[in-house]
């Protein structure tokens, strides 16, 4: 299925075919991998794990072309998760709710760079009513990695199948803390363990913290989730496992190492800055009931 809708001098194209999305939007997204980190990693996961990696409803892909035929924006929707926006002109973001409404596409959330989400929301509120802010996130880019000093006891290692039960529980707890009810912890843990993308910090044989790391794509990798159970907090384990995951990402070839932090959590934001992460942009997750 594909459709085209004109927006002023731009045209939105939509399709449920991943191959069509890659053929039209992938090169555009790779030009600015920092801003498009989530769209790139989600599309890569769909290519690897199949069309329904995130749910049973078909994904929807979209790309916007200028009057000259150049791709200037893109989005992804993988139900039950929300719509993800790439960088794009503000007018394209403002027009996208009408394109989705014309397709009868229902979604609960929108995620993207703050000015674009605000433009999208200004129109979507007229269609679906007032939204609510779920999260204000800051995207960070790693400069020079600074390991925690003094370093906590223990060391990092890659997660193993024997860690699965604990890590599924930790993923669920992390999802509850950030308000993400659509997280499928078992799928996420199995996938990350399978490619070595989940690290744990271990002290005397006990796992105390975890950090995920995405596969490098377009010379970029993203850290997350980072989680420490309450009984192990305040001992430096989260910083240490994040630093270890950052090293793993760079050793795998990522020149850009990124992560998102919830602005409602000053502790994590301060921690990441001490590790050498610098702000790269503000992002919003808005929910529509």
C-alpha positions in Angstrom: 0.0 0.0 0.0 1.3 3.5 -0.8 -0.2 6.9 -1.1 0.8 10.4 -2.1 -0.6 13.7 -0.6 0.5 17.1 -1.6 1.3 19.7 1.1 1.8 23.1 -0.4 4.9 22.8 -2.5 5.8 19.5 -0.8 4.4 16.0 -1.3 4.1 13.4 1.5 4.5 9.8 0.2 3.4 6.9 2.5 3.9 3.1 2.3 3.7 0.0 4.4 6.6 -1.5 2.4 9.9 -1.3 4.2 11.9 -1.7 1.0 10.2 1.3 -0.5 11.0 3.3 2.6 14.6 2.3 2.4 14.9 3.1 -1.3 13.4 6.6 -0.8 14.3 7.8 2.7 17.4 5.9 3.9 20.0 8.1 2.2 18.3 11.2 3.5 18.2 9.8 7.1 21.9 8.8 7.0 22.9 12.4 6.0 22.2 13.5 9.6 22.3 10.3 11.8 22.4 12.2 15.1 19.0 13.8 14.6 17.6 10.7 12.9 19.1 8.1 15.3 15.8 6.5 16.4 14.4 6.2 12.8 17.6 4.6 11.6 17.8 2.1 14.4 14.1 1.2 14.2 14.3 0.6 10.4 17.4 -1.5 10.9 15.6 -3.6 13.5 12.7 -4.1 11.1 15.1 -5.2 8.4 16.7 -7.7 10.7 13.8 -9.0 12.8 10.9 -8.7 10.3 8.0 -6.4 9.5 6.2 -7.1 12.8 9.2 -6.8 15.1 7.3 -4.2 17.3 3.7 -5.5 17.0 1.1 -7.2 14.8 -0.1 -4.1 13.0 1.7 -3.2 9.8 4.2 -0.3 10.2 3.7 2.8 8.1 6.6 4.7 6.5 6.5 8.2 5.1 8.9 10.6 3.3 8.3 14.1 2.1 9.6 15.5 -1.2 10.1 19.1 -2.1 8.8 20.6 -5.3 12.2 19.8 -6.8 11.9 16.1 -5.9 14.4 16.2 -3.0 13.5 14.2 0.2 13.2 16.7 3.0 11.6 14.7 5.8 10.5 11.2 6.9 8.5 9.5 9.6 7.9 5.9 11.0 5.0 4.4 12.8 5.4 1.0 14.3 2.2 0.3 16.4 1.6 0.1 19.2 4.4 2.6 19.5 4.0 6.2 18.4 5.0 8.2 15.3 8.7 9.1 15.0 9.7 12.3 13.2 13.0 12.9 11.4 14.4 16.4 10.9 12.2 18.2 8.4 10.8 21.6 7.5 8.3 22.9 10.2 5.6 23.1 7.5 5.9 19.4 6.7 5.5 18.5 10.4 2.5 20.8 10.6 0.9 19.2 7.7 1.5 15.6 8.7 -1.5 15.1 11.0 -3.8 15.7 8.0 -1.9 13.1 6.0 -2.3 10.5 8.8 -5.9 11.4 9.3 -6.6 11.0 5.6 -5.2 7.4 5.9 -7.3 6.7 9.0 -4.1 6.1 10.9 -4.5 6.1 14.7 -1.6 6.6 17.0 -1.2 7.5 20.7 2.2 9.4 20.7 4.5 11.6 18.7 8.2 11.8 19.2 10.7 14.1 17.7 12.8 17.3 17.9 10.9 19.8 20.1 10.0 22.4 17.4 8.7 19.8 15.0 6.6 18.1 17.7 5.2 21.4 18.7 4.3 22.2 15.0 2.7 18.7 14.6 0.8 19.1 17.9 -0.6 22.5 16.9 -2.6 20.8 14.1 -3.2 17.4 15.8 -4.9 19.0 18.7 -7.6 20.3 16.3 -8.1 16.7 15.1 -7.7 14.7 18.4 -8.0 17.2 21.2 -5.5 18.5 23.7 -2.3 16.4 24.1 -0.3 15.8 27.2 3.4 15.9 27.6 4.8 12.5 28.4 8.5 13.3 28.4 10.9 16.1 27.6 14.2 14.4 26.6 17.6 15.8 25.9 19.7 14.1 23.2 23.4 13.9 24.2 26.4 13.3 22.0 29.6 11.9 23.5 32.8 14.0 23.3 35.8 12.7 25.1 34.8 9.8 27.4 35.6 10.4 31.1 35.3 7.3 33.2 33.9 7.8 36.7 36.5 8.6 39.3 36.8 7.0 41.7 35.6 3.9 39.8 33.1 1.8 41.6 33.8 -1.8 42.6 33.2 -4.4 39.9 33.5 -4.6 36.2 31.4 -4.7 33.0 30.6 -7.7 30.9 28.2 -8.6 28.2 24.9 -10.0 29.3 24.4 -13.8 29.0 21.3 -15.9 28.6 21.5 -16.7 32.3 20.9 -13.0 33.0 17.6 -13.0 31.1 15.1 -13.2 33.9 16.7 -10.4 35.9 17.2 -8.2 32.8 13.5 -8.6 31.7 12.5 -7.5 35.1 14.8 -4.5 34.9 13.5 -3.5 31.5 9.9 -3.7 32.8 10.9 -1.5 35.8 12.7 1.0 33.5 9.6 1.2 31.2 7.4 1.9 34.2 9.7 4.6 35.5 9.7 6.5 32.1 6.0 5.8 31.4 6.4 3.5 28.5 3.6 0.9 28.8 4.2 -0.5 25.3 7.6 -1.9 26.1 7.9 -5.6 25.4 10.8 -6.5 27.7 11.3 -10.1 26.7 11.7 -9.3 23.0 14.1 -6.4 23.7 16.3 -8.4 26.1 16.5 -11.5 23.8 17.3 -9.3 20.8 20.1 -7.3 22.6 21.6 -10.4 24.2 21.6 -12.1 20.8 23.9 -9.5 19.2 25.9 -8.6 22.3 24.2 -5.2 22.8 23.5 -5.4 26.5 26.1 -4.9 29.2 25.8 -5.5 32.9 28.0 -4.1 35.7 28.9 -7.0 38.1 30.2 -6.8 41.6 31.3 -10.1 43.3 29.2 -12.1 40.9 26.1 -10.0 41.3 24.7 -7.9 38.4 24.0 -4.4 39.7 23.3 -2.2 36.6 22.7 -2.5 32.9 23.1 -0.5 29.7 22.0 -1.3 26.2 23.8 -0.2 23.0 22.4 -0.3 19.5 24.2 -1.8 16.5 26.3 1.0 14.8 24.6 2.4 11.7 25.7 5.4 9.7 28.7 5.6 12.1 26.3 6.1 15.0 25.2 4.0 18.0 22.9 4.9 20.8 23.1 3.9 24.5 20.0 2.8 26.3 18.2 1.8 28.3 20.4 2.5 31.4 18.9 1.1 34.6 20.0 0.4 38.1 17.7 -1.3 40.6 16.9 1.0 43.6 18.9 -1.2 46.0 22.1 -0.6 44.0 21.7 3.1 43.3 24.1 5.8 44.5 27.2 3.7 44.2 28.4 4.7 40.7 27.3 1.6 38.8 25.1 3.4 36.2 28.0 5.7 35.2 30.4 2.9 35.0 28.2 0.6 32.9 27.3 3.6 30.6 31.0 4.3 30.1 31.6 0.7 29.3 28.8 0.6 26.8 30.2 3.8 25.2 33.6 2.1 24.8 31.9 -1.0 23.2 30.1 1.3 20.8 33.3 3.1 19.7 35.2 -0.2 19.4 32.4 -1.4 17.1 33.0 1.6 14.8 30.6 4.2 16.0 32.0 7.7 15.7 28.9 9.2 17.2 27.7 7.8 20.5 24.4 9.1 21.6 21.8 8.8 24.4 18.6 10.3 25.5 17.9 11.5 29.1 14.7 12.5 30.7 14.9 16.2 31.7 12.8 15.3 34.7 15.7 13.4 36.1 18.5 15.8 36.9 20.7 13.0 38.4 21.0 11.2 35.1 21.5 14.4 33.1 24.3 15.4 35.5 25.9 11.9 35.3 26.0 11.8 31.5 27.6 15.2 31.3 30.3 14.2 33.7 31.0 11.2 31.5 31.6 13.6 28.5 28.2 13.7 26.9 27.1 17.1 25.5 23.7 18.4 24.6 22.7 17.8 21.0 19.0 18.9 21.0 15.7 18.7 22.9 13.0 16.2 22.1 9.4 15.8 23.1 7.1 12.8 23.5 3.5 14.0 23.4 0.5 11.7 23.9 -3.0 12.0 22.4 -5.8 10.3 24.3 
